[in-house]
Amino acid sequence: MFVDMKEQEKIFAQISSTEVLEILSKLVRFRTVNPPGKTASCAQFISSLFQREKIKAKLIETEAEKVNVMAWLKGQSPGKTLLFNGHLDVVPPGADWPVDPFSAIFKKGELWGRGTCDMKSGIAAMIASLTAIKRSRVSFPGEIIFSGVCDEESGSKKGTQFLLKEGLIRADMAICSEPTDMAVEIGNRGQMSVEIKVAGRSSHAGRSHLGLNAIHFAADIIEKLKKLKLKSSRNELFEVPTGSLSVTKIQGGLTDDMIPDRCFLTVDIRLLPGDTFDSTLEQIKQEIEKMENPEGIKISYRMHGNFPPCLIPVDSPVSQAVIHNYGKVLGEEPLIRAKSAATDASHLVAAGIPTVIFGPGNSQYSHTNQERVSLSKVMASVRIYALSALDILRE
Ligand SMILES: [Zn+2]
């Protein structure tokens, strides 16, 4: 049973842009930068917002000051469970911002700052939509649970993965409010990292012929990887329709005058549904093993499969609810696609919870010094989340 006009009015009457902007600005001012990813005070603030509305909330600490916050809004009768999920941690601000990244400056309809787009706007919108449902007293069966998690920017082991493992997240479906610029994203590419250790032999740089230079060999590996065309699946629904590979870190050398005996490379790899962590690692190994290595430099690998790729059917109830209510709120059809970056939807889908990604931020600004979000998109998201939640649970 869809939400009728009268109920919709009741819910929308409980949503004010001043209040949403205030919540979002406060969230941005908590410096939840990861590393180190301390989310305690931010999680505490969110918990207090829910408690003020008489919505049950709880803090779940997984490591010193790495805190998750969960909330539960129960309907009037038993039914399904919908999860609202978002992460509280943000990446470091980096340099050359036009404004202070933690002041939350509002100008020309946009709020600026680290985390405005990725993804405290999504969190604020979900909090506001739960609050509006509660205040409106509109009835629904089942339960909406909210998880504001830590640790997403470093693989989610202390965040969403922890809550799933502990059985704290149990849901029939989920909405993740990562930035999609209001596109309905029904999946995301996976992400894995491979650390490559190159072990040579040190010598005095004045007698370089006696050493085995690990940095020189690592440079050859990089050249090889730059040219490697990954055999990955292809899917045009994805913003980037194939897998990709980038060397993202390099570390080596001890002093100016020593031939380095060690060099470490990190390779970031993105995967499409159908690709596996193991077969991708195998391709990289094979490529490196083909290289000439007469002096016997030793190579070893450590693989971290952080986010499996995921994709849910476009006709799944959770996708359909968001698509339908996007139309209802904005009067047009949404763009439907799948994300190029990874999100916690990976872990939720792997745990059997169909998850749609939908959020007001524009991921073009994620992790940049231009990060900002449009307040009107945040407000539209609040409405779309609220109506979608009720439609899904009433189905
Ligand atoms: Zn994010």
Boltz pocket constraint, residues with backbone or C-beta under 6 A from the ligand:
constraints:
  - pocket:
      binder: B
      contacts: [[A, 87], [A, 118], [A, 119], [A, 152], [A, 178], [A, 179], [A, 342]]
      max_distance: 6.0
